[in-house]
Amino acid sequence: MDFQGIREEIKSRIDIVDVVSDYVGLKKSGARFKGLCPFHAEKTPSFVVSPEKQVFYCFGCGTGGDIITFVMKEEGISYNEAIRKLSERAGIKLEPVHKQNIQEREVLLQIHKAAAAFFKGQLRKSEKALKYLNARGIAKESIEKFAIGAAPEGWDGLLRHLRKDGFQDRHLRVSGLVTFKENSSFDFHRDRIMFPILNSAGDIVAFGGRAMEKDVEPKYLNSPETLIFQKKRILFGLSAAKDGITGAINIVEGYVDVVMCHQYGFTNTVAPLGTALTEEHTKSLKRFAKEAVVIFDGDDAGIRAAKRAMPVILKSGLLAMALLLPEKNDPDSYLRLHGAGDFKELIAGANSYVEFMLKTGGYGVDNLREIYDTLAGIEDTVLRATLVEELSNKASISGHELREKFRGKGHKPTSPGRTIRPRVKKRPEEEMLLRIYLSVPDMAGMFTPLMEMELLEDELIKRIFGELLNGNISPTIEGLSTICTEEEIAYVTGLMVYSLDQMDGEESIEKKIRDCVKSLKLSWVNKKLGEIKEKIKKAELANNPEEVILLSQENIKYLNERRSLS
């Protein structure tokens, strides 16, 4: 099924204002509609819908997107479910399309299912792989439960097998399981223990390969991201853990840690796929749990990982706990050394976020400020109040003072008409250029001869412009979604909603583009002049007259360029 084509068809048939109006009371405000945000509590409307751009954005909580995003968030359903729901409303029949065209997504799922069967068969024949799993203490029941397999040592065993099964190279090329070079093609995973990675529906969408020998790098190798696999959305073991979650969930670091936790009875255990915990991960967890316990090694790296993960967990409305294992153990080694009973006691004694931060960072100003920042980002008022009270008691800070500090945090909207900025402030000229490019497609041709990537400082805006100007993506929510996170999409949506009413006609917009580029160039030239000045000072101190002369000539060049821009 061509979901991309259906998505575009849905947006051509249904007005986003009509859909949002089913959930939110909207009132017309100029060219847009406004209402109270359905995603956070507010008294003054800061939720805006643009019928022209067919997007929504909340200036209070920063949530934004298109009609598909809105239905997903409001209904709490998956992308595919939102597509199906809106297709029915638009009168689009999905099944005939499905029968006529076997969608690429379905083919990729079939390829991964076939690959898992291949790896499972290879494990039965590999004495080396079976010996490794036995040495790690992984039981036969765990091998079956997690469908663990083995990739053979040869270069193209899987490729030959999948071709024999009838899969075409054009699908294998985008599956992530085979690498195609100009004059060769070979398996992505070779000579590794293979852990199938499943999505929440139980479909195999990727593999994690674990090296069997100590000197092989990388130790873990995940499949590359594909149409069916994005690391930021999937947790290893969640499909197997769902039935074992009774309120709390354990988050560990590696595949073997998850497998061994399940083997010892801790079936509520999952792990991210070699990445930091994301908001997408915690949203998945919130469907099943009320509390998350991060379990890491008790070294500096483990402390840093816990400090990164816990604020993300709290922001989602889950209670966050932390357990740092003693003696630099990981869950796998600790369970094999001490057993399930001791491990259960450790989990029972896990520290709350406030306890963990005070225990590892002390009572200094910087650490307390970090705690304040995290608590301020919690939208769940009950959870935030609980942690504020705990901080007051344990840090001997006036409860009244803390309550005043956090009064209204988590739901106070910003002034309408202003986008929420990330912590790193973006230059207005860069934002304006991106806003114009996304909002006035007819002016896109002006940018290629004027824009130079080195003028841009913000990494997100530079990344987006790089892909846009190279023609790799379209200036739409769909195009941007291929290179942006959900949070980044929300920010960009805010730019698209923002009004360009103050610029009338192409002449005004063209002048704004030239003025912004000119300002960025002037800023860049001044930066270069500053760098040259410092280099001249160093060359003079080093008694290097030749270098001083060369730098002075370069300085004159940039001074002339600055005059031409002024």
Buried (B, 14 or more C-beta within 10 A) or exposed (E): BBBEEBBEBBBEEBEBBEBBBEEBEBEEEEEBBBBBBBBBBBEEBBBBBBBEBBBBBBBBBBBBBBBBBBBBBBEEBEBEEBBBBBBEBBEBEBEEBEEEEEBBBBBBBBBBEBBBBBBBEBBEEBEEBBEBBEEBBBBEEBBEBBBBBBBBEEBBBBBEBBBEEEBEEEBBEBBBBBBEEEEEBBBBBBBBBBBBBBBBEEBBBBBBBBBBEEEEEEEBBBBBBBBBBBBBBBBBBBBBBBEBBEEBBBBBBBBBBBBBBBBBEBBBBBBBBBEEBBBBBBBBBBEBBBBBBBBBBBEEEBBEBBBEBBBBBBBBBBBBBBBBBEEEBBBBBBBBEBEEEEBEEBBEEBBBBBBBBBEBBEEEEEBBEBBBEBBEBBBBBEBBBBBBBBBBEBBEBEEEEBEEBBEEBBBBBBEBEEBBEEEEEBBEBBBBBBBBBBBBEEBBEBBEEBBEEEBBBBEBBBBBBBBBBEEEBEBBBBBBBEBBBBBBBBBBBBBBBBBBEEBEEEEEBBEBBEEBBBBBBBBBBEEBBEEBEEBBEEBEEEEBEEBBEBBEEBBEEBEEBBEEBE
